[in-house]
Amino acid sequence: MPDTPLPLGTLSLDTASDLPLYRQLYDGLREAILDGRLKPGARLPSSRGLATELGVGRNTVVSAYEQLTAEGYLDSHIGAGTRVAHLLPDRLTGPGEPPPRRTQSPTARPAKRLLSRRGDAMQGVRRPAANYRRGVTRPFQHGLPDIEDFPALLWSRLLAKHSRDPRHDLFGYEVDKGHEGLRRAIADYAAADRGVVCGPEQVIVTAGAQAALDLAIRMLIDPGDTVWMEDPGYLGARGALMSAEADIRPVEVDGNGMDVEAAIATLPPPRLAYVTASHQFPMGATLSLPRRLALIEHVAQSGGYILEDDYDSEFRFAGRPIASLQGLDRGDTVIYMGTLAKTLFPAIRIGYLIVPPALAEPFSVAIRLTGHIPPASLQAALADFIEEGHFGAHVRRVRQVYARRRAILLEDLDTTLARWLRPAPGEGGLQLAALLPPGADDAKAAAAARQADIHATALSAYRLAPGGRPGLHMGYAGVPDDALRKGARTLATVLEKEKMAEF
């Protein structure tokens, strides 16, 4: 059917268009109303009559009329027909006055500033996206626990228990530091397993580890404040610090963690030092005891704080567990940060801070304003999960799985991938760093691997300062055994094809 002219100016319907006919009619009528070709109070043809004129189904006209009526362009009354409304939603007009034509001068308004300085700063940090859907994990995605082994049925029963009765106080606004039972469970767990010295009143429950980072940095850092950060280091922390306009000073990492001695000798005292002391991210080193003590003493003397990110210390597969930095602190210098996303599943979005007593009340006030609070029913279910022993049992179960998968990856690095990669020192976690020969292009290697659906991140992506040993950051915890082996073979093929430097 050729374009059929409407009885309203030059508007037409095009049956070949991808836009539905009712939408074309809606757009045409709306434009005619706004342009003044259809005056306020003007009566439109009946839906049946207009449908006949246009050669379309009556439902097409009815749908367009109903949408325009719902949006306030038309008035429809039994016996009076359908008329153009006297007061239009896009322009306020008096009876009989057509709305002015829409014109906009290029200089009518100043250019809009899209983002704040902090918003712009955040765009400079791009964290690798991970796919957390069951059954589609890519080798070697890092930071991903094994969600296949999570006791989902038990968890759903605990959630239901705290979600049945809307008269319960969990259905109100949850303010302050978090659910009391969960804060008590976290304090007990951190004391027993991580050597943290605290009471429940020092625990601040947040909507994930990134929210905990954001809250701590908001509370402690002003623009221009000096912050020491491990290099290479965690991109989430870097992004939060950049958005706070901190003066980030990179501190090189070696086999004993952050080089504290070099930082003390060459850098101004920090307002904040960010460290992953138990399992350095991404290199895997453990901060040595002499460096721990030196860092605490130096930062305490400068009146600053240490933010200890203890993101996956539950998973150590050799030697004795390493006590937290916070447990060594006697001067209220260390703020301890943990997450449940790495031990349970990412979507739980619950993290926490354990702050010195003097900061507990200020942080409690601030979290109400930031909104970094997870749902109360979720917190209550998690408290039960921990207190009833399910959390400990789950950690023990998956620790064995992760130890086996780590061994598989290490074996592949020693055989299939040995020409190109060497594992960096480390005894635990959900991932490891594998080093390429000096001078190799790890960004090129990671990009080529992605084309083969292998998700190994270049170590250079985590660096602030230029240089440093190239390599790949490789996760294993959430990757099935067979997928690890297949991924190693695929990665070897990629590195050979790219003519990557060999040992």
Stockholm file with secondary structure:
# STOCKHOLM 1.0

chainA/1-503         MPDTPLPLGTLSLDTASDLPLYRQLYDGLREAILDGRLKPGARLPSSRGLATELGVGRNTVVSAYEQLTAEGYLDSHIGAGTRVAHLLPDRLTGPGEPPPRRTQSPTARPAKRLLSRRGDAMQGVRRPAANYRRGVTRPFQHGLPDIEDFPALLWSRLLAKHSRDPRHDLFGYEVDKGHEGLRRAIADYAAADRGVVCGPEQVIVTAGAQAALDLAIRMLIDPGDTVWMEDPGYLGARGALMSAEADIRPVEVDGNGMDVEAAIATLPPPRLAYVTASHQFPMGATLSLPRRLALIEHVAQSGGYILEDDYDSEFRFAGRPIASLQGLDRGDTVIYMGTLAKTLFPAIRIGYLIVPPALAEPFSVAIRLTGHIPPASLQAALADFIEEGHFGAHVRRVRQVYARRRAILLEDLDTTLARWLRPAPGEGGLQLAALLPPGADDAKAAAAARQADIHATALSAYRLAPGGRPGLHMGYAGVPDDALRKGARTLATVLEKEKMAEF
#=GR chainA/1-503 SS CCCEECSSTTCEECTTSSSCHHHHHHHHHHHHHHHTSSCTTCBCCCHHHHHHHHTSCHHHHHHHHHHHHHTTSEEEETTTEEEECSSCSSSCCCTTCCCCCCCCCTTSSCCCCCSCHHHHHHTTCCCCCCCCCTTCCCTTCSSCCCGGGSCHHHHHHHHHHTTSCTTSGGGSCCCTTSCHHHHHHHHHHHHHHHCCCCCGGGEEEESSHHHHHHHHHHHHCCTTCEEEEEESCCHHHHHHHHHTTCEEEEEEEETTEECHHHHHHHSCCCSEEEECCSSCTTTCCCCCHHHHHHHHHHHHHTTCEEEEECSSTTCBCSSSCCCCSGGGCSSSCEEEEEESTTTSCGGGCCEEEECCHHHHHHHHHHHHHHTCCCCHHHHHHHHHHHHTTHHHHHHHHHHHHHHHHHHHHHHHHHTTTTTTCEECSCCBSSEEEEECCTTCCHHHHHHHHHHTTCCCEEGGGGCSSSCCCCEEEEECTTSCHHHHHHHHHHHHHHHHHTTCCCC
#=GC SS_cons         CCCEECSSTTCEECTTSSSCHHHHHHHHHHHHHHHTSSCTTCBCCCHHHHHHHHTSCHHHHHHHHHHHHHTTSEEEETTTEEEECSSCSSSCCCTTCCCCCCCCCTTSSCCCCCSCHHHHHHTTCCCCCCCCCTTCCCTTCSSCCCGGGSCHHHHHHHHHHTTSCTTSGGGSCCCTTSCHHHHHHHHHHHHHHHCCCCCGGGEEEESSHHHHHHHHHHHHCCTTCEEEEEESCCHHHHHHHHHTTCEEEEEEEETTEECHHHHHHHSCCCSEEEECCSSCTTTCCCCCHHHHHHHHHHHHHTTCEEEEECSSTTCBCSSSCCCCSGGGCSSSCEEEEEESTTTSCGGGCCEEEECCHHHHHHHHHHHHHHTCCCCHHHHHHHHHHHHTTHHHHHHHHHHHHHHHHHHHHHHHHHTTTTTTCEECSCCBSSEEEEECCTTCCHHHHHHHHHHTTCCCEEGGGGCSSSCCCCEEEEECTTSCHHHHHHHHHHHHHHHHHTTCCCC
//
